[in-house]
């Protein structure tokens, strides 16, 4: 015996439930799309500014092979001096000798091995647009450095005629508009310690300055068994300062440019 019982109101109950579920799914899909759009807007490439062409440019707009080491990378890798840079830029190598005056900086295996006062190096080292005449001056503490640009390939057009292998462009930290101070210390278990501090700010409406001081000390890893002292250590003290002055508009004693004279037209 088959019984077929129909409930007239069942269809009316099921339809609102289906509609509610469909509306919930649609709202969830819209929320997920909105989150994806927000993520796409928030995720952007970091703009890296370089001065390889003597002006501030985005790294993507410079058609050169450049390795940029900013302040965060230098601090994270504990970069102390120029000898620590080859570990972060494989194209840059240093050939060591008995003393820093005979060290050689190489770029892609090309460098100057005959050092002297009248010999120009194949890899130029520039700090704040001021080139070093001798490579030996580059082997010191990188104090108050903001960015290091390793330029690979010939740079003779803008960075010196002898830069046939490349150049290392170092930029120190800029001067702040308001007074700011910073101090840092570093201590290791083998007796090495470092201390540095800087102060920067505006002296007036037209003058600003920055002063940075750093000191490092390392006893060395070779112990003298005779008197117990350590050998092959290092001690450095660095002091750097920058001063910036902007000429005011109403300066009475500043030299002014002569007015332009219009050329005379031929009759």
C-alpha positions as CSV (number, residue, x, y, z in Angstrom):
1,X,0.0,0.0,0.0
2,X,1.5,3.3,-1.1
3,X,0.7,6.5,0.7
4,X,1.4,9.8,-0.9
5,X,0.9,12.7,1.5
6,X,1.5,16.2,0.3
7,X,2.0,19.3,2.5
8,X,0.9,22.4,0.7
9,X,3.2,24.8,2.8
10,X,6.5,22.8,2.4
11,X,7.5,24.6,-0.8
12,X,7.0,28.0,0.8
13,X,9.3,27.1,3.7
14,X,12.1,25.7,1.5
15,X,12.3,28.6,-0.9
16,X,13.2,31.3,1.7
17,X,15.9,29.1,3.1
18,X,17.5,28.6,-0.3
19,X,17.4,32.3,-1.0
20,X,19.1,33.1,2.4
21,X,21.9,30.6,1.7
22,X,22.4,32.1,-1.8
23,X,22.6,35.6,-0.4
24,X,25.1,34.5,2.2
25,X,27.4,32.9,-0.3
26,X,27.2,36.0,-2.6
27,X,28.2,38.3,0.3
28,X,31.1,36.0,1.2
29,X,32.3,36.1,-2.4
30,X,32.1,39.9,-2.5
31,X,34.1,40.1,0.8
32,X,36.8,37.8,-0.5
33,X,37.1,39.9,-3.7
34,X,37.4,43.1,-1.7
35,X,40.2,41.6,0.4
36,X,42.0,40.5,-2.7
37,X,41.8,44.0,-4.1
38,X,43.0,45.5,-0.9
39,X,46.0,43.1,-0.9
40,X,46.8,44.0,-4.5
41,X,46.8,47.7,-3.6
42,X,48.9,47.3,-0.5
43,X,51.5,45.0,-2.0
44,X,53.8,47.2,-4.0
45,X,57.5,47.0,-4.9
46,X,59.8,49.0,-2.8
47,X,61.3,52.0,-4.7
48,X,65.1,51.9,-4.6
49,X,66.7,55.2,-5.3
50,X,70.2,55.3,-6.7
51,X,72.6,58.2,-7.7
52,X,74.7,56.2,-10.2
53,X,74.0,58.8,-12.9
54,X,74.8,61.8,-10.7
55,X,71.0,62.3,-9.9
56,X,68.4,60.5,-7.9
57,X,66.6,57.9,-10.0
58,X,64.6,54.8,-9.5
59,X,66.8,51.6,-9.8
60,X,64.4,50.2,-12.4
61,X,65.0,53.2,-14.6
62,X,68.8,52.9,-14.6
63,X,70.1,50.6,-17.4
64,X,73.1,49.3,-15.4
65,X,74.1,46.3,-13.3
66,X,73.9,47.7,-9.8
67,X,73.8,46.1,-6.4
68,X,72.2,48.4,-3.8
69,X,72.9,47.9,-0.1
70,X,70.7,50.2,2.0
71,X,71.0,51.0,5.7
72,X,68.8,48.1,6.8
73,X,70.9,45.5,4.9
74,X,74.2,47.0,6.2
75,X,73.0,46.8,9.8
76,X,71.5,43.3,9.5
77,X,74.7,41.9,8.0
78,X,76.9,43.8,10.6
79,X,78.9,45.6,8.0
80,X,81.8,47.4,9.7
81,X,84.3,48.4,6.9
82,X,85.0,47.9,3.2
83,X,86.2,44.3,3.8
84,X,82.6,43.2,4.6
85,X,81.1,44.4,1.3
86,X,82.3,41.5,-1.0
87,X,80.2,39.1,1.1
88,X,77.1,41.0,0.0
89,X,78.1,41.7,-3.7
90,X,79.7,38.6,-5.4
91,X,81.1,40.7,-8.2
92,X,83.2,42.7,-5.8
93,X,86.4,41.1,-4.4
94,X,89.4,42.3,-2.5
95,X,93.0,41.0,-2.9
96,X,94.8,41.3,0.4
97,X,98.5,41.9,1.0
98,X,100.8,42.6,3.9
99,X,99.3,46.1,4.6
100,X,96.1,48.0,3.6
101,X,98.2,50.2,1.3
102,X,98.7,47.3,-1.0
103,X,95.2,45.9,-1.0
104,X,93.4,45.8,-4.4
105,X,89.7,46.2,-5.1
106,X,88.5,44.1,-8.1
107,X,85.3,44.1,-10.0
108,X,84.5,40.9,-11.9
109,X,88.1,39.9,-11.6
110,X,89.5,43.2,-13.0
111,X,91.5,45.5,-10.7
112,X,94.7,47.4,-10.2
113,X,97.7,45.5,-8.7
114,X,100.3,48.2,-9.3
115,X,99.5,50.7,-6.6
116,X,101.2,54.0,-6.2
117,X,100.6,57.8,-5.9
118,X,100.4,58.3,-9.7
119,X,98.5,55.1,-10.4
120,X,94.7,55.4,-10.8
121,X,92.7,52.4,-9.8
122,X,90.4,50.5,-12.1
123,X,87.6,50.4,-9.5
124,X,86.7,53.9,-8.2
125,X,85.5,54.5,-4.7
126,X,83.3,57.6,-4.2
127,X,81.9,58.9,-1.0
128,X,79.3,61.7,-1.3
129,X,80.5,62.5,-4.9
130,X,84.1,62.8,-3.7
131,X,86.4,60.2,-5.2
132,X,89.3,58.6,-3.4
133,X,92.6,59.2,-5.1
134,X,94.1,56.0,-3.7
135,X,92.3,52.7,-2.9
136,X,94.0,52.5,0.4
137,X,91.9,55.3,1.7
138,X,88.8,53.2,1.3
139,X,89.8,50.5,3.8
140,X,88.4,52.1,6.9
141,X,85.3,52.0,8.9
142,X,82.0,52.7,7.1
143,X,80.7,55.1,9.6
144,X,77.3,56.8,9.3
145,X,76.7,55.2,5.8
146,X,73.2,55.3,4.4
147,X,73.6,53.4,1.1
148,X,76.3,51.6,-0.9
149,X,75.9,51.2,-4.7
150,X,78.2,48.6,-6.4
151,X,78.3,49.6,-10.1
152,X,79.5,46.8,-12.4
153,X,81.1,47.6,-15.7
154,X,82.9,50.6,-17.1
155,X,81.9,53.9,-15.4
156,X,84.4,56.2,-17.1
157,X,81.8,58.7,-18.3
158,X,80.6,60.0,-14.9
159,X,82.9,58.5,-12.3
160,X,86.4,59.0,-13.6
161,X,88.3,57.9,-16.7
162,X,90.1,55.1,-15.0
163,X,86.9,53.3,-13.8
164,X,87.1,50.7,-16.5
165,X,86.0,47.8,-14.2
166,X,83.3,49.5,-12.1
167,X,82.8,51.8,-9.1
168,X,81.6,51.7,-5.5
169,X,79.4,54.7,-4.7
170,X,78.9,55.3,-1.0
171,X,76.4,57.7,0.3
172,X,76.3,58.9,4.0
173,X,73.1,59.6,5.9
174,X,71.4,62.9,5.1
175,X,71.0,65.8,7.5
176,X,67.8,65.9,9.4
177,X,65.5,69.0,9.5
178,X,64.8,68.5,13.2
179,X,67.3,67.6,15.9
180,X,67.8,63.9,16.3
181,X,70.4,61.8,18.1
182,X,71.3,58.2,17.8
183,X,73.8,55.9,19.6
184,X,74.6,52.3,19.2
185,X,77.0,49.7,20.7
186,X,78.3,46.3,19.7
187,X,80.1,43.8,21.8
188,X,81.3,40.3,21.0
189,X,82.6,37.4,23.0
190,X,86.1,37.6,21.5
191,X,86.8,41.1,22.8
192,X,85.6,43.2,20.0
193,X,83.5,46.3,20.7
194,X,82.1,49.2,18.8
195,X,80.4,52.4,19.8
196,X,79.0,55.1,17.6
197,X,76.8,58.1,17.9
198,X,75.4,60.9,15.7
199,X,73.6,64.2,16.1
200,X,71.8,66.0,13.3
201,X,69.5,69.0,13.0
202,X,68.9,72.5,11.9
203,X,71.0,75.3,13.4
204,X,68.8,78.0,11.8
205,X,66.4,78.5,9.0
206,X,69.3,78.4,6.5
207,X,71.9,76.1,8.1
208,X,71.9,72.5,9.1
209,X,74.6,70.1,10.3
210,X,75.3,66.5,11.1
211,X,78.1,65.1,13.3
212,X,78.9,61.4,13.6
213,X,81.6,59.8,15.8
214,X,82.6,56.1,15.9
215,X,85.2,54.0,17.7
216,X,86.1,50.3,17.3
217,X,88.6,48.1,19.1
218,X,89.6,44.5,18.6
219,X,92.5,42.9,20.4
220,X,93.1,40.1,17.8
221,X,92.9,36.4,17.6
222,X,96.6,35.6,17.9
223,X,97.8,35.3,21.5
224,X,101.4,36.0,22.4
225,X,102.5,33.2,24.8
226,X,105.4,35.3,26.1
227,X,103.5,38.2,27.7
228,X,99.8,37.1,27.1
229,X,98.9,40.0,24.8
230,X,97.0,39.6,21.5
231,X,98.2,40.3,18.0
232,X,96.7,41.3,14.7
233,X,94.1,43.5,16.3
234,X,92.7,46.9,15.2
235,X,91.6,50.2,16.7
236,X,89.9,52.9,14.7
237,X,88.3,56.3,15.5
238,X,86.2,58.1,13.0
239,X,84.8,61.6,13.1
240,X,82.7,62.9,10.2
241,X,80.7,66.1,9.8
242,X,78.5,67.7,7.2
243,X,77.3,71.3,7.0
244,X,74.6,72.6,4.7
245,X,73.9,76.3,4.1
246,X,71.0,77.6,1.9
247,X,71.4,81.2,0.7
248,X,68.4,83.3,1.8
249,X,66.4,85.2,-0.7
250,X,67.1,88.6,0.9
251,X,70.8,88.2,1.4
252,X,72.4,91.7,0.8
253,X,76.1,90.5,0.6
254,X,75.6,87.4,-1.5
255,X,76.7,87.5,-5.0
256,X,74.0,87.7,-7.5
257,X,74.0,86.7,-11.1
258,X,74.4,89.4,-13.6
259,X,71.3,90.2,-15.7
260,X,71.2,88.6,-19.0
261,X,71.9,90.8,-22.0
262,X,69.9,90.2,-25.1
263,X,72.0,89.7,-28.2
264,X,71.9,92.5,-30.8
265,X,70.3,91.6,-34.0
266,X,72.2,92.2,-37.2
267,X,70.7,94.9,-39.4
